[in-house]
């Protein structure tokens, strides 16, 4: 019989406020050591998996990010079952038992609370294995801890004898006097850990709590598949009842195994203090004894002449209490819940909505970013800076052709959206500088100049030419250009088409000639030219690139769009062929959705939706930012998160919402709001930005790359299509005026 340990992640831990909140309960906090209680429980339980068993985690959907991130940190895999709504321990255990029974009818579950402190991992596992012997004989075995003191914080079990044997009675948490009597009479603490075969537990649930078993069975049957599964809505219909009330107090199969290892549920600050490992952060004690101090990062707790206090300092709340009154913290939390609910649960804090964030972004662009980058970001000759330091100084470095073209696009697009700055001058001088410095004798752009403006690399990159085409088309749309611009665009396009390989794809210059990325920007340019030209060759180019995406770039099995290929346009060998960039999945989704809308092609929109779903896999569950890179199995390759994938997430979510209805549209719009909030993490008040966010939440201190403004203005354009400002409202009739 295989063993399936189940980690139960329920509970809010309100007695450990303000460190523990419903959105970040105590099991996910490091309370006794460097790891969280959940991580310690997983590490304690994982070695029990044997004979084909599996580790299972049951938790709420709101805690998905905590669960996944903390499992990843300790590099342990598990089957995760997420409850759409908390229904107490009976329903959670029933769901895990149903999942186990479907996989292995003879499987044994060992249910462990995720928030218990058990330092003796070896002794714990030895006890569980002994209890599993009882479970193989159709018993429901709970671990009864030999008390070390008469605590009123725990429930008690009356055993019928020593070792493993039947239970005489379960009793609720007593007062101090009754607790002393229980210890005298040989009672044990009820640890809340259970070992039972899935078949027996489900049978007892059907006998004593059939509604729980039925709801759990339907919820598992309708759950998603995969390593992380959200239980079906039927779970919400399960009676909200603990396993003690549902089964243990009624069954004739209950047994207890007495154990004497150190155990605490760390339910209050006095228990944390007793563990000897609860001090965290900076603190200075002067003539103070028996105190517990916990300070959030960067904070310092100082105490003078006090005894037996808990001093818990979070950034938004501070608790000071006598350790002997720790159980009363719940009373304070109940009062705060009514008077200041945002201080009980972080999730109650209102998050900026899409429209408010859009207006703020409009003002940031109009008043900060565009003025800054059109002055300090461009010299008197029209050449654009490659980057500005975070104190707004030009960074002297080699200048790329793509940046010059992107900045021309940015300011032409700003003009089209109503910005009243000097965008015509910026665009004209930018184009003149581009022509003077970057254009070769054949009309194509060289790749790189030195900081002083001399050619460094004469290579023609498809990627760069795509941005030249985009800049020319957008300038033409803004009435900067003319008949010669049409001829120039067509000449560049035709020269690029001469580089096509046998399947119609273009070979890029450099070490990775067979790639999808350059084609993505060619599609963007072709769609831009379709708006300003009646030349059918632009439509043909867009059709060609989309067909390549559907037949070559997108993996037929996984639906993921790959970055690099071999000469036969199959996935490149090694890590290159496994690379998946969430930002590019979103960007392709946005472009193909635009194409689908333009052509009235429903099947292309389905492709775009699939790409969006792949990109969404790269959004960090914890930090809500799109990370840099995944592997083709969905695992994270690079957890850092640059600015530009956030803009592509925003653009694609908005365009997906445009054609959706009902709940589907609401989900996309909610995603768009999250993406905009993610983008705001990067932007500085003065019109600059951070480029790379670390997994810890901090940023690399580096200059703001000019190339990001292309992504930001493009996202804002899509945002304004979805949330147009009404004419006449405070004089606003266009996006950036």
C-alpha positions as CSV (number, residue, x, y, z in Angstrom):
1,X,0.0,0.0,0.0
2,X,1.6,3.3,-1.1
3,X,1.7,6.2,1.2
4,X,0.4,9.6,0.1
5,X,1.3,12.4,2.6
6,X,-1.2,15.3,2.4
7,X,-0.2,18.7,3.6
8,X,-3.3,20.7,4.8
9,X,-2.8,24.4,4.3
10,X,-6.0,25.8,5.9
11,X,-6.2,28.2,8.8
12,X,-5.8,31.9,9.1
13,X,-3.6,32.1,12.2
14,X,-5.3,35.2,13.6
15,X,-3.6,34.9,17.0
16,X,-0.3,35.6,15.2
17,X,-1.5,39.0,13.9
18,X,0.1,41.2,12.6
19,X,2.6,38.8,11.0
20,X,-0.1,36.4,10.0
21,X,-3.0,37.6,7.8
22,X,-5.6,35.8,5.8
23,X,-3.7,36.5,2.6
24,X,-0.4,35.5,4.1
25,X,-1.3,33.0,7.0
26,X,1.2,31.7,9.5
27,X,2.1,28.5,7.6
28,X,3.8,30.5,4.9
29,X,5.9,32.6,7.4
30,X,9.3,31.8,8.9
31,X,8.3,31.6,12.6
32,X,10.8,29.1,13.9
33,X,13.8,29.0,11.7
34,X,14.7,30.2,8.3
35,X,12.0,28.2,6.4
36,X,8.3,28.6,6.7
37,X,6.2,26.1,8.7
38,X,4.8,24.9,5.4
39,X,8.3,24.3,3.9
40,X,9.4,22.5,7.1
41,X,6.2,20.3,6.9
42,X,6.9,19.4,3.3
43,X,10.5,18.5,4.0
44,X,9.4,16.4,7.0
45,X,6.7,14.6,5.0
46,X,8.4,14.1,1.6
47,X,10.6,11.2,2.6
48,X,7.5,9.3,3.6
49,X,6.5,8.9,-0.1
50,X,7.1,5.3,-1.1
51,X,5.8,2.5,-3.3
52,X,4.6,4.8,-6.0
53,X,2.9,7.3,-3.6
54,X,2.8,11.0,-4.1
55,X,3.0,14.2,-1.9
56,X,-0.3,16.1,-2.0
57,X,-0.9,19.7,-0.9
58,X,-4.4,21.0,-0.3
59,X,-4.8,24.8,0.0
60,X,-6.9,27.7,-1.0
61,X,-6.8,29.3,-4.4
62,X,-5.8,32.6,-2.8
63,X,-2.6,30.9,-1.5
64,X,-1.6,29.4,-4.8
65,X,1.3,31.8,-5.2
66,X,2.7,31.1,-1.7
67,X,2.4,27.3,-2.2
68,X,4.0,27.2,-5.6
69,X,6.8,29.6,-4.8
70,X,7.7,27.9,-1.5
71,X,7.7,24.4,-3.1
72,X,10.0,25.7,-5.8
73,X,12.3,27.2,-3.2
74,X,12.9,23.8,-1.6
75,X,12.8,22.0,-5.0
76,X,10.1,19.5,-4.1
77,X,7.2,18.5,-6.4
78,X,3.7,17.8,-5.3
79,X,0.2,17.4,-6.5
80,X,-1.6,20.6,-5.5
81,X,-5.3,20.7,-5.0
82,X,-6.8,24.2,-4.6
83,X,-10.0,24.8,-2.8
84,X,-12.2,27.5,-4.5
85,X,-13.6,28.2,-1.1
86,X,-12.5,27.1,2.4
87,X,-14.9,24.5,3.8
88,X,-13.0,23.2,6.9
89,X,-10.9,20.1,7.3
90,X,-13.5,17.4,6.4
91,X,-14.0,18.6,2.9
92,X,-10.3,19.2,2.3
93,X,-9.4,15.7,3.5
94,X,-12.2,14.2,1.5
95,X,-11.0,15.8,-1.7
96,X,-7.4,14.5,-1.1
97,X,-8.8,11.0,-0.4
98,X,-10.9,11.0,-3.5
99,X,-7.9,12.1,-5.6
100,X,-5.8,9.4,-4.0
101,X,-8.4,6.7,-4.3
102,X,-8.9,7.5,-8.0
103,X,-5.2,7.0,-8.5
104,X,-4.6,4.1,-6.1
105,X,-7.6,2.4,-4.4
106,X,-5.3,0.9,-1.8
107,X,-3.4,4.1,-1.1
108,X,-2.9,5.4,2.5
109,X,-3.2,9.1,3.3
110,X,-1.2,10.7,6.1
111,X,-2.8,14.1,6.8
112,X,-0.5,16.7,8.3
113,X,-1.3,20.3,9.3
114,X,1.1,22.7,7.5
115,X,1.6,25.0,10.5
116,X,3.0,22.6,13.2
117,X,6.5,22.8,14.6
118,X,8.1,19.4,15.0
119,X,11.9,19.6,15.1
120,X,12.4,15.8,15.4
121,X,11.8,14.9,11.7
122,X,13.1,11.4,12.2
123,X,11.0,10.6,15.2
124,X,8.0,12.0,13.5
125,X,8.4,9.8,10.4
126,X,9.0,6.8,12.6
127,X,5.6,7.5,14.3
128,X,3.8,7.9,11.0
129,X,5.1,4.6,9.7
130,X,3.9,2.9,12.9
131,X,0.5,4.6,12.5
132,X,0.4,3.4,8.8
133,X,0.4,-0.2,10.1
134,X,-2.8,0.6,11.9
135,X,-4.2,2.3,8.8
136,X,-3.5,-0.9,6.8
137,X,-5.8,-2.7,9.3
138,X,-8.6,-0.3,8.5
139,X,-8.1,2.0,11.5
140,X,-8.1,5.8,11.5
141,X,-5.0,6.7,13.5
142,X,-4.3,10.1,15.0
143,X,-1.1,11.1,16.7
144,X,-1.6,11.9,20.3
145,X,1.3,14.0,21.8
146,X,2.3,13.4,25.4
147,X,1.8,16.7,27.1
148,X,4.7,18.7,28.6
149,X,2.4,21.1,30.5
150,X,-1.3,21.6,31.2
151,X,-2.1,23.8,28.2
152,X,-5.6,25.2,27.6
153,X,-4.6,25.9,24.0
154,X,-5.0,22.3,22.7
155,X,-7.8,19.7,22.5
156,X,-7.2,16.4,24.3
157,X,-7.6,12.7,23.6
158,X,-8.5,10.1,26.2
159,X,-6.7,6.9,25.2
160,X,-7.7,3.4,26.3
161,X,-4.1,2.4,26.9
162,X,-0.5,3.0,25.9
163,X,1.0,2.8,22.4
164,X,-1.5,2.3,19.5
165,X,-5.0,1.7,20.6
166,X,-8.7,2.8,20.4
167,X,-9.7,6.2,21.5
168,X,-12.0,6.6,24.6
169,X,-13.0,10.2,24.0
170,X,-12.1,13.5,22.3
171,X,-12.4,16.6,24.5
172,X,-12.4,20.3,23.6
173,X,-9.8,22.9,24.8
174,X,-10.2,23.0,28.6
175,X,-9.5,25.7,31.2
176,X,-6.2,25.5,33.1
177,X,-7.6,23.5,36.0
178,X,-9.2,20.9,33.7
179,X,-6.0,20.7,31.7
180,X,-4.1,19.7,34.8
181,X,-6.7,17.0,35.5
182,X,-6.4,15.7,32.0
183,X,-2.7,15.4,32.3
184,X,-3.0,13.6,35.6
185,X,-5.4,11.1,34.0
186,X,-3.0,10.3,31.1
187,X,-4.8,12.3,28.3
188,X,-2.8,13.3,25.2
189,X,-2.8,16.4,23.1
190,X,-4.7,16.1,19.9
191,X,-2.2,16.9,17.2
192,X,-4.7,17.0,14.4
193,X,-2.6,14.6,12.2
194,X,-4.4,11.6,10.8
195,X,-3.2,8.4,9.0
196,X,-5.9,6.4,7.2
197,X,-6.5,4.6,4.0
198,X,-8.3,6.7,1.4
199,X,-10.9,3.9,1.0
200,X,-11.7,3.8,4.8
201,X,-11.9,7.5,5.1
202,X,-14.3,7.8,2.2
203,X,-16.4,5.0,3.5
204,X,-16.7,6.6,6.9
205,X,-17.6,10.0,5.3
206,X,-20.3,8.3,3.3
207,X,-21.7,6.8,6.6
208,X,-21.4,9.9,8.8
209,X,-21.1,13.0,6.5
210,X,-22.4,11.9,3.0
211,X,-22.8,15.5,1.8
212,X,-19.1,16.1,2.4
213,X,-18.1,13.0,0.5
214,X,-20.4,13.7,-2.4
215,X,-19.3,17.3,-2.9
216,X,-15.7,16.3,-2.7
217,X,-16.1,13.5,-5.3
218,X,-17.8,15.8,-7.7
219,X,-15.3,18.6,-7.1
220,X,-12.4,16.3,-7.9
221,X,-14.1,14.9,-11.0
222,X,-14.6,18.4,-12.4
223,X,-11.2,19.7,-11.3
224,X,-8.6,20.8,-13.8
225,X,-5.9,18.3,-14.6
226,X,-2.2,18.7,-14.0
227,X,0.2,19.2,-11.1
228,X,-2.0,22.1,-9.9
229,X,-5.7,21.5,-10.0
230,X,-8.5,23.8,-8.9
231,X,-11.3,21.8,-7.4
232,X,-14.7,22.1,-9.1
233,X,-17.4,24.5,-7.8
234,X,-19.2,21.5,-6.2
235,X,-16.7,21.9,-3.4
236,X,-18.4,25.1,-2.3
237,X,-21.5,23.0,-1.5
238,X,-19.7,20.8,1.0
239,X,-20.9,21.3,4.6
240,X,-18.4,23.4,6.6
241,X,-17.4,21.0,9.3
242,X,-14.1,19.7,10.8
243,X,-13.0,16.1,10.5
244,X,-13.4,15.7,14.3
245,X,-17.1,16.5,14.1
246,X,-17.8,14.9,10.8
247,X,-16.1,11.5,11.5
248,X,-13.7,11.1,14.4
249,X,-16.4,11.6,17.2
250,X,-18.7,9.2,15.4
251,X,-16.6,6.4,14.0
252,X,-15.7,3.2,15.7
253,X,-12.4,3.0,13.8
254,X,-10.6,5.8,15.7
255,X,-7.2,4.9,17.2
256,X,-4.5,7.0,18.7
257,X,-0.8,6.5,18.7
258,X,1.0,8.1,21.6
259,X,4.1,10.0,20.6
260,X,6.6,12.0,22.8
261,X,8.5,14.1,20.3
262,X,8.5,17.9,20.7
263,X,5.4,19.3,19.1
264,X,3.6,22.7,19.0
265,X,1.0,24.2,16.7
266,X,2.7,27.6,17.2
267,X,-0.8,29.0,17.6
268,X,0.1,32.1,19.5
269,X,3.0,34.3,20.3
270,X,3.8,32.6,23.6
271,X,4.3,29.4,21.7
272,X,6.6,31.1,19.3
273,X,8.6,32.5,22.2
274,X,8.8,29.1,23.8
275,X,10.3,27.6,20.6
276,X,13.4,29.7,21.2
277,X,13.6,30.6,17.5
278,X,11.1,33.4,17.0
279,X,13.3,36.5,17.2
280,X,13.5,38.1,13.8
281,X,14.9,41.4,12.6
282,X,16.7,44.1,14.4
283,X,16.1,44.6,18.2
284,X,17.9,46.1,21.2
285,X,16.9,45.1,24.7
286,X,18.0,47.2,27.7
287,X,17.1,45.7,31.1
288,X,14.4,43.6,29.5
289,X,13.8,39.9,29.9
290,X,11.7,37.1,28.4
291,X,10.6,39.3,25.5
292,X,9.9,38.2,21.9
293,X,10.7,40.8,19.2
294,X,10.0,40.5,15.5
295,X,10.7,43.4,13.1
296,X,9.9,43.8,9.4
297,X,12.9,44.3,7.1
298,X,14.6,47.6,7.8
299,X,12.8,48.2,11.1
300,X,14.3,48.2,14.6
301,X,12.6,47.3,17.9
302,X,14.1,48.7,21.1
303,X,12.7,47.9,24.6
304,X,13.7,49.2,28.0
305,X,12.8,47.8,31.4
306,X,10.0,45.4,30.3
307,X,9.3,41.7,30.9
308,X,7.6,38.9,29.0
309,X,6.3,41.0,26.1
310,X,5.6,40.2,22.5
311,X,6.6,43.1,20.3
312,X,5.6,42.4,16.7
313,X,6.4,45.3,14.3
314,X,5.1,45.0,10.7
315,X,5.2,48.0,8.3
316,X,1.5,48.8,8.7
317,X,0.8,47.6,12.3
318,X,2.5,46.9,15.6
319,X,1.4,44.5,18.4
320,X,2.6,44.8,22.0
321,X,1.1,42.2,24.4
322,X,1.9,40.3,27.5
323,X,3.0,36.8,26.4
324,X,0.6,35.3,28.9
325,X,-2.3,37.1,27.1
326,X,-1.3,35.8,23.6
327,X,-4.5,33.8,23.2
328,X,-6.4,37.1,23.4
329,X,-4.9,38.6,20.3
330,X,-7.8,37.1,18.4
331,X,-10.1,39.4,20.3
332,X,-8.1,42.4,19.2
333,X,-8.2,41.2,15.6
334,X,-12.0,40.8,15.7
335,X,-12.2,44.5,16.7
336,X,-9.7,45.6,14.0
337,X,-11.7,43.6,11.4
338,X,-14.6,46.0,11.9
339,X,-12.7,49.2,12.4
340,X,-9.8,48.9,10.0
341,X,-10.2,45.7,7.9
342,X,-7.2,46.6,5.6
343,X,-5.0,46.0,8.6
344,X,-6.2,42.5,9.1
345,X,-5.9,41.4,5.5
346,X,-3.6,42.8,2.9
347,X,-6.1,41.7,0.2
348,X,-8.7,44.1,1.5
349,X,-6.6,47.0,0.4
350,X,-8.1,48.5,-2.8
351,X,-6.0,47.9,-5.9
352,X,-5.8,50.5,-8.6
353,X,-8.3,49.8,-11.3
354,X,-7.6,49.9,-15.0
355,X,-9.1,53.2,-15.8
356,X,-7.4,55.0,-12.9
357,X,-4.1,53.4,-13.9
358,X,-4.6,54.4,-17.5
359,X,-5.2,58.1,-16.6
360,X,-2.1,58.1,-14.4
361,X,-0.1,56.6,-17.3
362,X,-1.4,59.2,-19.6
363,X,-0.3,62.0,-17.3
364,X,3.1,60.3,-16.8
365,X,3.7,60.1,-20.5
366,X,2.4,63.6,-21.3
367,X,4.1,65.5,-18.5
368,X,7.1,63.4,-17.7
369,X,8.4,60.7,-20.1
370,X,7.7,62.3,-23.5
371,X,9.1,65.8,-22.6
372,X,12.2,64.2,-21.0
373,X,13.0,61.8,-23.8
374,X,12.4,64.4,-26.6
375,X,14.9,66.8,-25.0
376,X,17.5,65.1,-22.9
377,X,16.9,61.9,-24.8
378,X,17.8,63.5,-28.2
379,X,20.7,65.7,-29.2
380,X,20.8,68.7,-31.4
381,X,21.5,66.6,-34.5
382,X,18.4,64.4,-33.9
383,X,20.3,61.4,-32.6
384,X,18.5,59.6,-29.8
385,X,20.3,58.5,-26.6
386,X,20.6,54.8,-26.1
387,X,19.9,55.2,-22.4
388,X,19.4,57.8,-19.7
389,X,20.8,57.3,-16.2
390,X,18.3,57.4,-13.3
391,X,19.4,61.0,-12.7
392,X,18.5,61.8,-16.3
393,X,22.0,62.0,-17.9
394,X,22.8,60.6,-21.3
395,X,24.8,57.4,-21.1
396,X,27.6,57.4,-23.6
397,X,27.5,54.0,-25.3
398,X,27.3,52.4,-28.8
399,X,24.0,53.4,-30.6
400,X,21.8,50.7,-32.1
401,X,19.8,51.3,-35.3
402,X,16.7,49.7,-33.8
403,X,16.6,52.4,-31.0
404,X,16.8,55.2,-33.5
405,X,13.9,53.7,-35.4
406,X,11.9,52.9,-32.3
407,X,12.2,56.5,-31.0
408,X,10.9,57.8,-34.3
409,X,8.0,55.5,-34.0
410,X,7.4,56.6,-30.4
411,X,7.1,60.3,-31.2
412,X,5.1,59.9,-34.4
413,X,2.7,57.7,-32.4
414,X,2.6,60.3,-29.6
415,X,1.6,62.9,-32.2
416,X,-1.1,60.7,-33.6
417,X,-2.5,60.4,-30.0
418,X,-2.6,64.1,-29.5
419,X,0.5,64.9,-27.6
420,X,1.1,68.7,-27.9
421,X,4.9,68.5,-27.5
422,X,7.3,69.2,-30.3
423,X,6.9,65.8,-31.8
424,X,7.0,66.9,-35.5
425,X,10.6,68.3,-34.9
426,X,11.6,65.2,-33.0
427,X,10.4,62.9,-35.7
428,X,11.9,64.9,-38.6
429,X,15.3,65.3,-37.0
430,X,15.2,61.7,-35.8
431,X,14.6,60.5,-39.4
432,X,17.3,62.9,-40.7
433,X,19.8,61.6,-38.2
434,X,18.9,58.0,-39.0
435,X,19.4,58.6,-42.7
436,X,22.7,60.4,-42.2
437,X,24.2,57.9,-39.8
438,X,22.6,54.5,-40.2
439,X,21.5,54.1,-43.9
440,X,23.8,52.2,-46.1
441,X,24.2,52.7,-49.9
442,X,21.5,50.1,-50.5
443,X,18.9,51.8,-48.4
444,X,19.1,49.3,-45.5
445,X,20.2,50.1,-42.0
446,X,23.5,49.2,-40.5
447,X,23.3,47.7,-37.0
448,X,25.6,49.8,-34.8
449,X,27.4,53.1,-34.4
450,X,30.0,54.0,-31.8
451,X,29.0,56.7,-29.2
452,X,30.6,59.4,-31.5
453,X,28.5,58.3,-34.5
454,X,31.0,56.3,-36.6
455,X,29.9,52.9,-38.0
456,X,30.9,50.0,-35.8
457,X,28.9,47.2,-37.5
458,X,27.6,47.3,-41.0
459,X,25.5,44.1,-40.7
460,X,21.9,44.2,-42.0
461,X,19.6,42.7,-39.3
462,X,16.1,41.8,-40.4
463,X,15.0,42.9,-36.9
464,X,16.4,46.4,-37.4
465,X,14.8,46.8,-40.9
466,X,11.4,45.8,-39.4
467,X,11.6,48.8,-37.0
468,X,12.7,51.1,-39.9
469,X,9.6,50.0,-41.8
470,X,7.5,50.6,-38.7
471,X,9.0,54.0,-38.1
472,X,8.4,55.1,-41.8
473,X,4.8,53.8,-41.8
474,X,3.9,55.6,-38.5
475,X,5.6,58.8,-39.6
476,X,3.7,58.6,-42.8
477,X,0.4,58.1,-40.9
478,X,1.3,61.3,-38.9
479,X,1.8,63.2,-42.2
480,X,5.6,63.2,-42.1
481,X,6.9,61.6,-45.3
482,X,5.3,61.5,-48.7
483,X,5.2,59.6,-52.0
484,X,8.9,58.8,-51.6
485,X,8.2,57.1,-48.3
486,X,5.9,54.6,-50.0
487,X,8.6,53.8,-52.6
488,X,11.2,53.6,-49.8
489,X,9.2,51.2,-47.7
490,X,8.5,48.9,-50.7
491,X,12.2,48.8,-51.7
492,X,13.2,47.8,-48.1
493,X,10.5,45.1,-48.1
494,X,11.5,43.7,-51.4
495,X,15.2,43.5,-50.5
496,X,14.2,41.6,-47.3
497,X,12.1,39.1,-49.2
498,X,15.1,38.2,-51.3
499,X,16.6,36.7,-48.1
500,X,13.7,34.2,-47.7
501,X,14.5,30.5,-47.2
502,X,12.7,27.7,-49.0
503,X,9.7,27.8,-46.7
504,X,9.3,31.5,-47.0
505,X,10.9,32.4,-43.7
506,X,13.7,35.0,-43.5
507,X,17.2,34.1,-42.4
508,X,18.6,36.6,-39.9
509,X,22.2,37.7,-39.7
510,X,24.3,36.6,-36.8
511,X,24.9,33.4,-34.8
512,X,21.2,32.4,-34.7
513,X,19.9,32.9,-38.3
514,X,16.7,30.8,-37.9
515,X,14.5,32.6,-35.4
516,X,10.9,33.8,-35.0
517,X,11.5,37.2,-33.3
518,X,12.5,39.1,-36.4
519,X,9.3,37.9,-38.2
520,X,7.2,39.2,-35.3
521,X,8.3,42.7,-35.9
522,X,8.0,42.3,-39.7
523,X,4.3,41.4,-39.1
524,X,4.0,44.6,-36.9
525,X,5.5,46.7,-39.7
526,X,3.3,45.0,-42.4
527,X,0.1,45.7,-40.4
528,X,1.2,49.3,-40.0
529,X,1.8,49.7,-43.7
530,X,-1.6,48.2,-44.5
531,X,-3.1,51.2,-42.8
532,X,-1.3,53.8,-45.0
533,X,-0.8,52.0,-48.3
534,X,-2.9,50.2,-50.8
535,X,0.0,48.1,-52.0
536,X,-1.2,44.5,-51.8
537,X,2.3,43.3,-51.1
538,X,2.0,44.5,-47.5
539,X,-1.1,42.3,-47.0
540,X,0.8,39.4,-48.6
541,X,3.7,39.9,-46.2
542,X,1.4,39.9,-43.2
543,X,-0.3,36.7,-44.5
544,X,3.0,35.1,-45.0
545,X,4.3,35.8,-41.5
546,X,1.1,34.6,-39.8
547,X,1.1,31.4,-41.8
548,X,4.7,30.8,-40.7
549,X,3.7,31.3,-37.1
550,X,0.9,28.8,-37.5
551,X,2.8,26.2,-39.4
552,X,6.4,26.6,-38.2
553,X,7.0,28.8,-35.2
554,X,4.2,27.4,-33.0
555,X,4.8,23.9,-31.7
556,X,1.9,21.7,-32.9
557,X,1.7,19.8,-29.6
558,X,2.3,22.3,-26.8
559,X,1.0,25.4,-28.6
560,X,4.1,27.3,-27.5
561,X,5.8,29.6,-30.0
562,X,9.6,28.8,-30.1
563,X,12.4,31.3,-30.5
564,X,15.1,29.4,-32.3
565,X,15.3,26.8,-35.0
566,X,17.7,24.7,-37.0
567,X,18.3,25.0,-40.7
568,X,15.2,22.8,-41.4
569,X,13.1,25.1,-39.2
570,X,12.6,22.5,-36.5
571,X,13.3,23.3,-32.9
572,X,16.9,24.2,-32.4
573,X,18.9,21.6,-30.4
574,X,19.7,22.1,-26.8
575,X,18.5,24.9,-24.6
576,X,17.9,27.3,-27.5
577,X,15.1,25.0,-28.8
578,X,13.5,24.8,-25.4
579,X,13.4,28.6,-24.8
580,X,9.9,30.1,-24.3
581,X,9.7,33.9,-23.7
582,X,6.3,34.9,-22.1
583,X,6.7,38.5,-23.4
584,X,7.0,37.2,-27.0
585,X,4.0,34.9,-26.5
586,X,2.0,37.9,-25.5
587,X,3.4,40.1,-28.3
588,X,2.7,37.5,-30.9
589,X,-0.8,37.0,-29.4
590,X,-1.5,40.8,-29.7
591,X,-0.3,40.9,-33.3
592,X,-2.2,37.8,-34.5
593,X,-5.3,39.1,-32.7
594,X,-4.9,42.3,-34.7
595,X,-4.5,40.3,-37.8
596,X,-7.5,38.2,-37.0
597,X,-9.7,41.2,-36.5
598,X,-8.5,42.8,-39.7
599,X,-9.1,39.7,-41.7
600,X,-12.2,38.5,-39.9
601,X,-10.3,35.2,-39.3
602,X,-11.8,33.4,-36.2
603,X,-9.2,30.6,-36.4
604,X,-6.4,33.1,-36.1
605,X,-8.0,34.5,-33.0
606,X,-8.0,31.0,-31.6
607,X,-4.3,30.9,-32.2
608,X,-3.9,34.2,-30.5
609,X,-5.8,33.0,-27.5
610,X,-3.6,30.0,-27.2
611,X,-0.5,32.1,-27.3
612,X,-1.9,34.3,-24.6
613,X,-2.5,31.3,-22.4
614,X,1.1,30.2,-22.9
615,X,2.3,33.7,-22.0
616,X,0.1,33.7,-18.9
617,X,2.1,30.6,-17.7
618,X,5.0,32.9,-17.3
619,X,3.3,35.4,-14.9
620,X,4.7,34.9,-11.4
621,X,2.0,33.7,-9.0
622,X,3.6,35.6,-6.2
623,X,4.8,38.8,-7.7
624,X,2.3,39.1,-10.5
625,X,4.9,40.1,-13.1
626,X,5.7,38.3,-16.3
627,X,9.2,36.6,-16.0
628,X,11.8,36.7,-18.6
629,X,11.9,33.1,-19.8
630,X,10.5,29.6,-19.3
631,X,11.5,26.2,-20.6
632,X,9.2,24.4,-23.0
633,X,7.8,22.3,-20.1
634,X,6.6,25.4,-18.4
635,X,9.3,25.5,-15.8
636,X,10.9,28.9,-15.0
637,X,14.3,29.4,-16.8
638,X,14.9,33.0,-15.8
639,X,12.9,34.4,-12.9
640,X,14.0,37.9,-13.4
641,X,11.4,40.1,-15.0
642,X,12.1,43.0,-17.4
643,X,9.8,45.9,-18.1
644,X,8.8,45.1,-21.6
645,X,7.0,41.7,-21.0
646,X,4.6,43.6,-18.7
647,X,3.6,45.9,-21.6
648,X,3.1,43.0,-23.9
649,X,0.9,41.3,-21.3
650,X,-1.1,44.5,-21.0
651,X,-1.6,44.9,-24.8
652,X,-2.5,41.2,-25.4
653,X,-5.0,41.1,-22.4
654,X,-6.7,44.2,-23.7
655,X,-7.1,43.0,-27.3
656,X,-8.3,39.5,-26.1
657,X,-10.9,41.3,-23.9
658,X,-12.1,43.3,-26.9
659,X,-13.6,40.2,-28.6
660,X,-14.7,38.4,-25.5
661,X,-18.0,38.5,-23.6
662,X,-19.2,37.8,-20.0
663,X,-16.9,36.1,-17.6
664,X,-14.2,35.6,-20.3
665,X,-14.0,39.3,-20.9
666,X,-13.9,40.0,-17.2
667,X,-11.0,37.7,-16.8
668,X,-9.0,39.4,-19.5
669,X,-9.8,42.8,-18.2
670,X,-8.7,41.7,-14.7
671,X,-5.5,40.5,-16.3
672,X,-5.0,43.8,-18.0
673,X,-5.4,45.6,-14.7
674,X,-2.8,43.3,-13.1
675,X,-0.4,43.9,-16.1
676,X,-0.8,47.7,-15.7
677,X,-0.1,47.5,-12.0
678,X,3.0,45.4,-12.9
679,X,4.2,48.0,-15.3
680,X,3.8,50.7,-12.7
681,X,6.3,48.8,-10.5
682,X,9.0,49.8,-13.0
683,X,8.2,53.4,-13.8
684,X,9.7,56.3,-11.8
685,X,7.9,59.6,-11.1
686,X,10.2,61.6,-13.3
687,X,9.6,59.8,-16.6
688,X,12.3,57.1,-16.3
689,X,12.1,53.4,-15.5
690,X,13.8,50.4,-14.0
691,X,14.5,47.7,-16.6
692,X,15.0,44.5,-14.6
693,X,13.2,43.3,-11.5
694,X,14.8,40.6,-9.4
695,X,12.9,37.6,-8.0
696,X,13.3,39.2,-4.5
697,X,11.3,42.3,-5.7
698,X,14.2,44.7,-6.0
699,X,15.6,46.2,-9.2
700,X,19.0,46.2,-10.8
701,X,20.5,49.7,-10.6
702,X,21.1,50.6,-14.2
703,X,20.3,53.2,-16.7
704,X,16.8,53.3,-18.3
705,X,17.1,51.9,-21.9
706,X,15.4,54.1,-24.5
707,X,14.1,51.0,-26.3
708,X,11.5,50.5,-23.5
709,X,9.6,53.6,-24.5
710,X,8.5,51.8,-27.7
711,X,6.8,49.1,-25.6
712,X,5.3,51.6,-23.2
713,X,3.7,53.9,-25.9
714,X,2.4,50.9,-27.8
715,X,0.8,49.5,-24.7
716,X,-0.7,52.9,-23.9
717,X,-2.1,53.1,-27.5
718,X,-3.9,49.8,-27.0
719,X,-5.0,50.9,-23.5
720,X,-6.7,54.0,-25.0
721,X,-8.5,51.9,-27.6
722,X,-10.0,50.0,-24.7
723,X,-10.6,52.9,-22.3
724,X,-11.2,55.9,-24.5
725,X,-11.4,59.3,-22.7
726,X,-14.7,60.9,-23.4
727,X,-14.6,64.2,-25.5
728,X,-15.2,67.3,-23.4
729,X,-14.2,65.7,-20.1
730,X,-11.9,68.3,-18.6
731,X,-11.1,69.3,-22.2
732,X,-9.9,65.8,-23.1
733,X,-10.8,64.7,-26.6
734,X,-7.7,62.7,-27.5
735,X,-5.4,60.4,-25.5
736,X,-2.4,62.5,-24.8
737,X,-3.6,66.1,-25.1
